Structure formats: structure tokens, C-alpha cells
């Protein structure tokens, strides 16, 4: 855990969040600035900022997060589809430097969002 990381503080329970899923390895919670009708962040509990920084154990966490996404999406009522986004670095718009996966849905997102 990084003491100045907002996601680490959310994981530790120091900052409240609207949790939609949690287990020993990850936390999924609603984004406070949603970009779609449904906007949830899936965050591994291990702190690392980008895919390039992850070690083998953290890669397994990312794998577990991705494997859990369909069940989380189903629980959110996203049967019509959803989009996943992982921003990597400032040029991509990453503002919190703790790896996280955005799940966006609940509406037609169109073809040109990416």
C-alpha cells in the first residue's frame, strides 16, 4: 500500500466507496465521476501504476480481475454489453497511478469512444 494513493486508501477503508464487489485480491466500486450510466473501477489490492511495472504475482492479480469482470458486469445489469478501459500514463489520461480497469456501460456507448 502506498500512503498517498487514493485507491490504496479506498482499499484500506480510509475513504468510503460504493463497493460492488470485493475479495482478498481486488475491489470494484462505482466511479465518483461517472463517464457512463454505469461506471465501475476494478482495482487490484496490490499497488502498482502500470502494466509495465507489474511483476509476475501482480500479473496474476490482473488476470483474476479480468476473469471476474463478466460476473461483475452481470451483477450490474450490463447484459447488453460493456467497455473496458485501462489508462496507462499521463498521455492516456491516467490520473490515479494505481492500476485500475474501468467498466463502462448501461447505455449505448457508440463505436467511436475508443
C-alpha positions as CSV (number, residue, x, y, z in Angstrom):
1,X,0.0,0.0,0.0
2,X,1.2,3.5,-0.8
3,X,0.2,6.0,1.9
4,X,-0.6,8.8,-0.6
5,X,-2.6,6.7,-3.1
6,X,-6.3,7.4,-3.1
7,X,-7.1,3.9,-4.3
8,X,-4.9,2.3,-1.5
9,X,-6.9,4.5,1.0
10,X,-10.2,3.3,-0.5
11,X,-9.0,-0.4,-0.3
12,X,-7.9,0.2,3.3
13,X,-11.4,1.7,4.2
14,X,-9.9,5.1,5.0
15,X,-12.0,6.7,2.2
16,X,-15.6,5.4,1.7
17,X,-16.7,4.0,-1.6
18,X,-19.8,2.5,-3.2
19,X,-18.5,-1.1,-3.4
20,X,-20.0,-3.5,-5.9
21,X,-17.6,-6.4,-5.3
22,X,-14.7,-7.2,-3.0
23,X,-12.5,-10.2,-2.3
24,X,-9.0,-10.7,-0.9
25,X,-7.3,-9.6,-4.1
26,X,-9.5,-6.9,-5.6
27,X,-12.1,-4.2,-5.1
28,X,-14.7,-3.0,-7.5
29,X,-16.5,0.3,-6.8
30,X,-18.5,3.0,-8.5
31,X,-16.6,5.9,-10.0
32,X,-17.3,9.2,-8.3
33,X,-17.1,11.0,-11.7
34,X,-19.0,8.5,-14.0
35,X,-18.5,8.7,-17.7
36,X,-21.4,6.4,-18.5
37,X,-24.7,5.4,-16.8
38,X,-22.7,2.6,-15.2
39,X,-19.0,3.3,-14.4
40,X,-17.2,0.9,-12.0
41,X,-13.5,0.7,-11.3
42,X,-11.9,-2.7,-10.7
43,X,-8.7,-2.2,-8.6
44,X,-6.2,-4.9,-7.6
45,X,-5.3,-4.6,-3.9
46,X,-1.6,-4.7,-4.8
47,X,-0.2,-1.2,-5.6
48,X,1.4,-0.7,-9.0
49,X,0.7,2.1,-11.5
50,X,1.0,0.5,-14.9
51,X,1.1,-2.9,-16.7
52,X,4.8,-2.2,-17.4
53,X,5.5,-2.1,-13.7
54,X,3.8,-5.3,-12.6
55,X,5.7,-8.4,-11.5
56,X,4.5,-12.0,-12.1
57,X,2.3,-12.0,-9.0
58,X,0.6,-8.8,-9.9
59,X,0.1,-10.1,-13.5
60,X,-1.8,-13.0,-11.9
61,X,-3.9,-10.4,-10.0
62,X,-4.7,-8.6,-13.2
63,X,-5.7,-11.9,-14.8
64,X,-8.0,-12.6,-11.8
65,X,-9.5,-9.1,-12.1
66,X,-10.2,-9.7,-15.8
67,X,-11.7,-13.1,-15.2
68,X,-14.1,-11.6,-12.6
69,X,-15.2,-8.7,-14.9
70,X,-18.0,-10.7,-16.6
71,X,-19.6,-11.6,-13.2
72,X,-19.3,-8.0,-12.0
73,X,-20.8,-6.7,-15.3
74,X,-23.7,-9.2,-15.0
75,X,-24.4,-8.1,-11.4
76,X,-24.6,-4.5,-12.7
77,X,-27.2,-5.4,-15.4
78,X,-24.8,-5.0,-18.3
79,X,-26.2,-7.9,-20.4
80,X,-26.3,-5.6,-23.5
81,X,-22.5,-5.1,-23.3
82,X,-19.9,-3.0,-21.7
83,X,-16.5,-1.4,-22.4
84,X,-13.2,-1.9,-20.5
85,X,-10.6,0.8,-20.4
86,X,-7.2,0.7,-18.7
87,X,-5.4,4.1,-19.0
88,X,-1.6,3.8,-18.9
89,X,0.3,7.1,-18.1
90,X,-0.5,10.8,-18.4
91,X,-0.9,10.8,-22.2
92,X,-3.7,8.2,-21.8
93,X,-5.4,10.2,-19.1
94,X,-4.4,8.1,-16.1
95,X,-4.9,10.4,-13.1
96,X,-4.6,7.9,-10.3
97,X,-1.4,6.0,-10.5
98,X,-2.7,2.6,-9.2
99,X,-3.6,0.2,-12.0
100,X,-7.4,0.0,-12.4
101,X,-9.9,-1.2,-15.0
102,X,-12.9,0.9,-15.9
103,X,-16.1,-0.9,-16.7
104,X,-18.5,1.4,-18.6
105,X,-22.0,0.5,-19.7
106,X,-25.7,0.8,-19.1
107,X,-26.2,2.7,-22.4
108,X,-25.1,2.6,-26.0
109,X,-21.5,3.8,-25.9
110,X,-21.2,4.1,-29.7
111,X,-18.3,2.9,-31.8
112,X,-16.1,5.9,-31.6
113,X,-15.4,6.2,-27.9
114,X,-12.1,4.5,-28.3
